[in-house]
Amino acid sequence: MNDFIIINEKTPMAENGYRNGVSKNGHSNGSTNVNGANGNGAIELERPIVVANPRPAAAVKEQRSQLRGVGVVGLGYWGPNWVRNLHQSQAARRIVGCDLDQKRRTHVSQLYSDLETTSRFEDLLNDDEIEGIVVATPVGTHYAMAKRALDAGKSVLVEKPLATSSEEASDLVKTAREKNLVLMVGHTFEYSAPVLKMHDIIASGEIGDVFYISSVRANLGLFQRDVNVTWDLATHDISIILNLMGGREPEAVSCQGESHYGHGVEDVAMLTLRFERNVIAFIHVSWLDPDKIRRTTVVGSRKMLVYDDTAPQEKIRIYDKGVTAQKYYDTFGEFQFSYRYGDIQIPRIEEKEPLYSECEHFVKCIKNGETPNTDGVNGARVVNVLEAANYSLRRGGLMVPLGAALR
């Protein structure tokens, strides 16, 4: 049998026996359906097609300075940051936090006196003044809560990843489209000034044709039990890389990883993303590193770029370095490479908290009926890569073609 599989996007997937796309041991199962080998000896999988979400109709035509109300579900690790930014931006007349934990509700209420709180998600769904809901709960609950919010007529921002399977992601995109609601994904780094600057530099052609991208995201913790390190950390790097590649999906993905604490969840992993035109991207993620590393390197035919998110200043550096081979040579002795060592450029970047920019964008999209930069299709693309990586991970690093790009 060949060491690859083919994903068939023609038919929807059947039930697989897992709850919310997460298996009993805490892994996303990838929601793949093995049909057997095709004529080439490859394993064939089925994956639903996610149809691009057309621009929602502008249901709210009048210009408003604020929304009537916004809800934040989950006041644990990340939810309070949303409450803070919504409060500081004065995005809504009412902000309602929802969490089952009374201590968390009390703690966040003490920080923001005008915050309303509830332990019942239904209170947000039934509140006519709540126009948008931010879902900042554990990954395994993202789909169910976002689905209920959309069905209740609320626009939704779901923290990364959008869902735990492409089937779930496709259903959320479809639901938001049918109801003309905003569906946005919390790929926060796509709203950071350095990543936006990188995108502009690459799009301008300054570094030439992209040869490869290397990304490292490592730290000591935070350990998760509902998802592995790939679904937790690599989500950021996948969204950044797809952004730099103009939204294109890779042609194939492979992933290898290991679990070192006996709980069955990989805490170290290496992903390889293969794009057309021989572009390749490597992603190394780890919960077991003594240093906090967030570094992305982009190597082009003309120049090279390094983005270090941990640097207090000078987060991006452009190196005028490269290698040139003689076009013609008659003997081996004439064959040589010419190495170029030029200047180092440090672009000026106007820093702004990415989450604040993301918050403003979410509110603006709801008020004006616009399609977010990180809409449901954007989130579904990332889930597709994660799903393929998870399938590869369970099979020792098998290279998994993704097939046709999302339409």
C-alpha positions as CSV (number, residue, x, y, z in Angstrom):
1,M,0.0,0.0,0.0
2,N,1.2,3.5,-0.8
3,D,2.2,5.7,2.2
4,F,-0.6,8.3,1.5
5,I,-4.3,8.7,1.6
6,I,-6.8,10.6,-0.5
7,I,-9.6,12.7,1.1
8,N,-12.8,12.5,-0.9
9,E,-14.9,15.7,-0.5
10,K,-18.0,14.4,-2.4
11,T,-20.1,13.0,0.4
12,P,-20.8,13.9,4.0
13,M,-19.4,11.7,6.7
14,A,-21.3,9.2,8.8
15,E,-21.5,9.2,12.6
16,N,-18.3,7.9,14.2
17,G,-19.4,7.2,17.7
18,Y,-17.5,10.1,19.3
19,R,-19.0,12.9,21.2
20,N,-18.4,16.4,19.7
21,G,-15.5,15.0,17.6
22,V,-13.4,14.2,20.6
23,S,-12.6,10.6,21.5
24,K,-12.9,9.2,25.0
25,N,-9.1,9.6,25.6
26,G,-9.2,13.3,24.8
27,H,-8.1,13.2,21.2
28,S,-9.9,14.7,18.2
29,N,-10.7,11.8,16.1
30,G,-10.6,13.8,12.8
31,S,-14.1,12.6,11.8
32,T,-12.7,10.5,9.0
33,N,-14.4,7.6,7.4
34,V,-12.1,4.9,6.0
35,N,-13.7,3.4,2.9
36,G,-10.8,1.1,1.9
37,A,-8.2,1.2,-0.7
38,N,-8.7,2.7,-4.2
39,G,-7.2,1.5,-7.4
40,N,-3.8,3.1,-6.5
41,G,-3.6,1.4,-3.2
42,A,-4.2,4.6,-1.3
43,I,-6.6,4.8,1.7
44,E,-9.6,6.9,0.7
45,L,-11.3,9.2,3.2
46,E,-14.5,11.2,3.0
47,R,-14.7,14.8,4.0
48,P,-17.6,17.3,3.6
49,I,-17.2,20.3,1.3
50,V,-17.3,23.6,3.1
51,V,-18.9,26.1,0.8
52,A,-17.5,29.7,1.1
53,N,-19.7,31.9,3.2
54,P,-21.0,34.7,1.0
55,R,-21.0,38.2,2.4
56,P,-24.0,38.4,4.8
57,A,-26.8,40.8,4.1
58,A,-26.5,44.0,6.0
59,A,-29.4,43.3,8.4
60,V,-28.5,46.4,10.5
61,K,-28.5,49.3,8.1
62,E,-28.4,52.2,10.6
63,Q,-24.9,53.2,11.9
64,R,-24.7,52.6,15.6
65,S,-21.9,53.4,18.0
66,Q,-22.6,50.3,20.2
67,L,-24.2,47.0,20.1
68,R,-27.2,46.5,22.4
69,G,-25.5,43.5,24.1
70,V,-22.7,41.0,23.9
71,G,-22.3,37.7,25.8
72,V,-19.0,36.0,26.8
73,V,-19.3,32.3,27.6
74,G,-16.5,30.9,29.6
75,L,-14.8,33.1,32.2
76,G,-11.8,30.8,32.9
77,Y,-8.4,31.4,31.1
78,W,-9.3,33.5,28.0
79,G,-12.8,34.7,28.5
80,P,-11.9,37.5,31.0
81,N,-9.6,39.0,28.3
82,W,-12.6,39.3,26.0
83,V,-14.6,41.0,28.8
84,R,-11.7,43.4,29.4
85,N,-11.5,44.4,25.7
86,L,-15.2,44.7,25.2
87,H,-15.3,46.9,28.3
88,Q,-12.4,49.1,27.2
89,S,-13.7,49.5,23.7
90,Q,-17.3,50.3,25.0
91,A,-18.5,48.0,22.2
92,A,-21.9,47.3,23.8
93,R,-24.3,48.8,26.2
94,R,-24.5,45.5,28.1
95,I,-21.8,42.8,28.6
96,V,-23.0,39.5,30.1
97,G,-20.5,36.9,31.3
98,C,-21.6,33.3,31.6
99,D,-19.8,30.5,33.5
100,L,-20.9,27.6,35.7
101,D,-18.3,28.5,38.3
102,Q,-19.6,31.0,40.9
103,K,-16.1,31.9,42.0
104,R,-15.1,32.9,38.4
105,R,-18.3,34.9,37.9
106,T,-17.6,36.8,41.2
107,H,-14.0,37.4,40.4
108,V,-14.6,38.9,37.0
109,S,-17.6,40.9,38.3
110,Q,-15.3,42.5,40.9
111,L,-13.0,43.7,38.1
112,Y,-15.8,45.2,36.0
113,S,-18.7,46.5,38.0
114,D,-21.0,46.9,35.0
115,L,-20.6,43.3,34.0
116,E,-23.8,41.2,34.3
117,T,-23.3,37.4,35.0
118,T,-25.3,34.3,34.7
119,S,-24.7,30.5,35.1
120,R,-27.2,29.7,32.4
121,F,-26.2,29.7,28.7
122,E,-30.0,29.8,27.9
123,D,-30.2,33.3,29.5
124,L,-27.9,34.6,26.7
125,L,-29.8,32.7,24.0
126,N,-33.2,34.1,25.2
127,D,-32.0,37.7,25.7
128,D,-33.2,39.8,22.7
129,E,-30.6,42.4,23.4
130,I,-27.7,40.0,23.0
131,E,-26.6,40.4,19.4
132,G,-23.3,38.5,19.6
133,I,-21.8,35.8,21.7
134,V,-18.1,35.0,22.2
135,V,-17.5,31.2,22.9
136,A,-14.4,30.8,25.1
137,T,-15.1,27.4,26.5
138,P,-13.1,24.1,26.1
139,V,-12.6,22.9,22.5
140,G,-14.9,20.0,22.7
141,T,-17.9,22.3,23.4
142,H,-17.2,24.8,20.6
143,Y,-19.5,23.3,18.0
144,A,-22.5,22.6,20.2
145,M,-22.5,26.1,21.8
146,A,-21.8,27.9,18.6
147,K,-24.6,25.9,16.8
148,R,-27.1,26.8,19.6
149,A,-26.2,30.5,19.4
150,L,-26.6,30.6,15.7
151,D,-29.9,28.8,15.8
152,A,-31.0,31.4,18.4
153,G,-30.2,34.2,15.9
154,K,-27.0,35.4,17.5
155,S,-23.8,36.2,15.7
156,V,-20.9,34.2,17.1
157,L,-17.1,34.4,17.6
158,V,-15.6,31.0,18.5
159,E,-12.2,30.8,20.0
160,K,-9.7,28.6,18.1
161,P,-10.2,26.1,16.8
162,L,-13.6,26.6,15.3
163,A,-14.6,22.9,15.8
164,T,-13.1,19.5,16.3
165,S,-13.9,18.2,12.8
166,S,-14.5,19.5,9.3
167,E,-18.0,18.1,9.4
168,E,-18.8,20.3,12.4
169,A,-17.0,23.3,10.9
170,S,-19.0,22.9,7.6
171,D,-22.3,22.8,9.5
172,L,-21.5,26.0,11.4
173,V,-20.6,27.8,8.1
174,K,-23.8,26.6,6.5
175,T,-25.9,27.6,9.5
176,A,-24.4,31.1,9.6
177,R,-24.9,31.6,5.9
178,E,-28.6,30.5,6.0
179,K,-29.3,32.9,8.8
180,N,-27.3,35.8,7.6
181,L,-25.3,35.9,10.8
182,V,-21.6,36.6,11.4
183,L,-19.5,33.6,12.2
184,M,-15.9,34.5,13.2
185,V,-13.0,32.5,14.6
186,G,-10.6,33.7,17.2
187,H,-7.4,33.4,15.2
188,T,-5.9,36.3,17.2
189,F,-2.5,36.3,15.6
190,E,-4.1,37.2,12.2
191,Y,-5.0,40.6,13.9
192,S,-1.5,41.2,15.2
193,A,0.5,44.0,13.7
194,P,3.7,41.9,13.0
195,V,1.7,39.2,11.1
196,L,-0.2,41.8,9.1
197,K,3.2,43.4,8.3
198,M,4.6,40.0,7.3
199,H,1.7,39.4,5.0
200,D,2.2,42.8,3.3
201,I,6.0,42.2,2.9
202,I,5.4,38.8,1.2
203,A,2.6,40.1,-0.9
204,S,4.7,42.9,-2.2
205,G,7.3,40.5,-3.6
206,E,10.1,42.0,-1.5
207,I,11.4,38.6,-0.4
208,G,10.7,37.0,-3.8
209,D,9.2,33.6,-4.2
210,V,8.6,31.8,-0.9
211,F,10.8,28.7,-0.6
212,Y,9.9,27.5,2.9
213,I,8.4,28.6,6.2
214,S,9.6,27.3,9.6
215,S,7.6,28.0,12.8
216,V,8.4,27.1,16.4
217,R,5.9,27.6,19.3
218,A,7.1,26.1,22.5
219,N,6.7,26.7,26.3
220,L,6.5,24.8,29.6
221,G,2.7,24.2,29.7
222,L,-0.2,24.9,29.6
223,F,-1.1,21.2,29.5
224,Q,-4.5,20.3,28.2
225,R,-6.5,17.1,28.6
226,D,-9.2,17.6,26.0
227,V,-6.9,18.2,23.1
228,N,-3.3,17.5,22.2
229,V,-0.5,20.0,21.6
230,T,-1.3,20.1,17.9
231,W,-4.9,21.3,18.4
232,D,-3.8,23.7,21.1
233,L,-0.7,25.4,19.8
234,A,-0.3,24.5,16.1
235,T,-3.7,26.1,15.4
236,H,-2.0,29.5,15.8
237,D,0.8,28.7,13.4
238,I,-1.4,27.0,10.8
239,S,-3.6,30.1,10.7
240,I,-0.6,32.4,10.4
241,I,1.0,30.3,7.6
242,L,-2.3,30.0,5.6
243,N,-2.6,33.8,6.0
244,L,0.9,34.3,4.6
245,M,0.1,31.9,1.8
246,G,-2.9,33.9,0.7
247,G,-5.5,31.6,2.3
248,R,-4.4,28.6,0.2
249,E,-4.6,25.1,1.8
250,P,-1.6,22.9,1.7
251,E,-1.7,20.0,-0.7
252,A,-0.6,17.5,1.9
253,V,0.1,17.3,5.7
254,S,2.0,15.0,7.9
255,C,2.4,15.0,11.7
256,Q,4.5,13.1,14.3
257,G,4.3,13.5,18.0
258,E,4.8,11.8,21.4
259,S,3.1,11.8,24.8
260,H,5.5,11.8,27.8
261,Y,3.2,11.8,30.8
262,G,1.1,8.7,30.2
263,H,-2.3,10.5,29.7
264,G,-2.4,9.7,26.0
265,V,-2.3,13.3,24.8
266,E,0.7,14.3,22.7
267,D,2.7,17.2,24.3
268,V,5.3,17.5,21.5
269,A,4.7,17.4,17.8
270,M,6.2,18.3,14.4
271,L,4.0,19.1,11.4
272,T,4.9,19.3,7.7
273,L,2.7,21.2,5.3
274,R,3.4,20.8,1.6
275,F,2.0,23.5,-0.7
276,E,2.1,23.8,-4.5
277,R,5.2,25.1,-6.3
278,N,7.4,23.2,-3.9
279,V,6.7,25.4,-0.9
280,I,7.0,23.6,2.4
281,A,6.3,24.7,5.9
282,F,7.4,23.1,9.2
283,I,5.7,23.6,12.5
284,H,7.3,22.5,15.8
285,V,5.0,22.8,18.9
286,S,5.8,21.7,22.5
287,W,4.5,22.0,26.0
288,L,7.9,20.7,27.2
289,D,10.4,23.5,26.5
290,P,12.2,25.4,29.2
291,D,12.1,28.6,27.0
292,K,9.1,30.4,25.6
293,I,9.6,30.5,21.8
294,R,7.4,32.0,19.2
295,R,9.4,32.4,16.1
296,T,8.5,32.2,12.4
297,T,11.1,32.2,9.6
298,V,10.2,32.8,5.9
299,V,12.9,32.1,3.3
300,G,12.4,33.6,-0.1
301,S,14.4,33.7,-3.3
302,R,15.5,37.3,-2.7
303,K,15.5,37.8,1.0
304,M,14.7,36.1,4.3
305,L,12.4,37.2,7.1
306,V,12.3,36.4,10.8
307,Y,9.4,37.1,13.1
308,D,10.0,36.7,16.9
309,D,6.9,37.4,18.8
310,T,8.7,37.2,22.2
311,A,11.0,40.1,21.3
312,P,10.1,43.3,23.2
313,Q,11.0,45.4,20.1
314,E,12.1,44.7,16.6
315,K,9.8,41.8,16.2
316,I,10.5,41.5,12.4
317,R,13.9,41.5,10.7
318,I,14.4,41.2,7.0
319,Y,17.8,39.8,6.0
320,D,19.2,40.6,2.5
321,K,20.8,37.2,2.3
322,G,20.7,34.6,-0.4
323,V,22.5,32.1,-2.6
324,T,23.1,32.3,-6.3
325,A,24.3,29.5,-8.5
326,Q,26.0,30.1,-11.8
327,K,23.6,29.6,-14.7
328,Y,26.1,27.9,-16.9
329,Y,29.3,26.0,-16.2
330,D,31.5,23.7,-18.3
331,T,33.4,21.8,-15.7
332,F,32.9,20.8,-12.0
333,G,35.6,23.2,-11.0
334,E,33.6,26.1,-12.4
335,F,30.5,25.1,-10.4
336,Q,30.1,27.3,-7.4
337,F,27.6,29.2,-5.3
338,S,27.7,32.9,-4.7
339,Y,26.6,33.9,-1.2
340,R,25.1,37.3,-0.6
341,Y,25.3,39.1,2.7
342,G,23.4,42.4,2.7
343,D,21.8,44.7,5.1
344,I,19.3,43.8,7.9
345,Q,16.1,45.9,7.8
346,I,13.8,46.3,10.8
347,P,10.4,47.6,9.7
348,R,8.5,50.0,11.9
349,I,5.4,48.4,13.4
350,E,2.6,50.3,15.2
351,E,1.8,47.9,18.0
352,K,-1.8,47.4,19.2
353,E,-3.2,44.6,21.3
354,P,-4.3,42.0,18.7
355,L,-7.3,41.0,20.8
356,Y,-8.5,44.6,21.0
357,S,-8.3,44.8,17.2
358,E,-10.1,41.5,16.9
359,C,-12.8,42.7,19.3
360,E,-13.4,45.9,17.3
361,H,-13.6,43.8,14.1
362,F,-16.2,41.4,15.5
363,V,-18.4,44.3,16.7
364,K,-18.0,46.2,13.3
365,C,-18.9,43.1,11.3
366,I,-22.1,42.6,13.4
367,K,-23.1,46.3,13.1
368,N,-22.5,46.5,9.4
369,G,-23.3,43.0,8.3
370,E,-19.7,42.4,7.0
371,T,-17.8,39.2,6.5
372,P,-14.9,38.9,9.1
373,N,-11.3,38.5,7.9
374,T,-11.3,35.2,9.9
375,D,-14.7,34.0,9.0
376,G,-16.1,30.5,9.2
377,V,-14.4,29.4,6.0
378,N,-11.1,30.6,7.4
379,G,-11.6,28.6,10.5
380,A,-12.8,25.5,8.5
381,R,-9.5,25.6,6.5
382,V,-7.5,25.4,9.7
383,V,-9.7,22.6,11.1
384,N,-9.1,20.7,7.8
385,V,-5.4,20.9,8.3
386,L,-5.6,19.9,12.0
387,E,-7.9,17.0,11.1
388,A,-5.5,15.7,8.5
389,A,-2.5,16.2,10.9
390,N,-4.4,14.2,13.6
391,Y,-5.1,11.4,11.1
392,S,-1.4,11.4,10.2
393,L,-0.4,11.4,13.9
394,R,-2.4,8.3,14.6
395,R,-0.6,6.5,11.7
396,G,3.0,7.3,12.4
397,G,3.4,10.4,10.3
398,L,1.6,9.3,7.2
399,M,1.5,12.1,4.5
400,V,-2.1,13.0,4.0
401,P,-3.2,14.9,0.8
402,L,-6.0,17.4,1.5
403,G,-7.4,17.3,-2.1
404,A,-9.1,20.3,-3.6
405,A,-9.1,23.6,-1.8
406,L,-12.3,24.8,-0.2
407,R,-14.7,26.6,-2.4
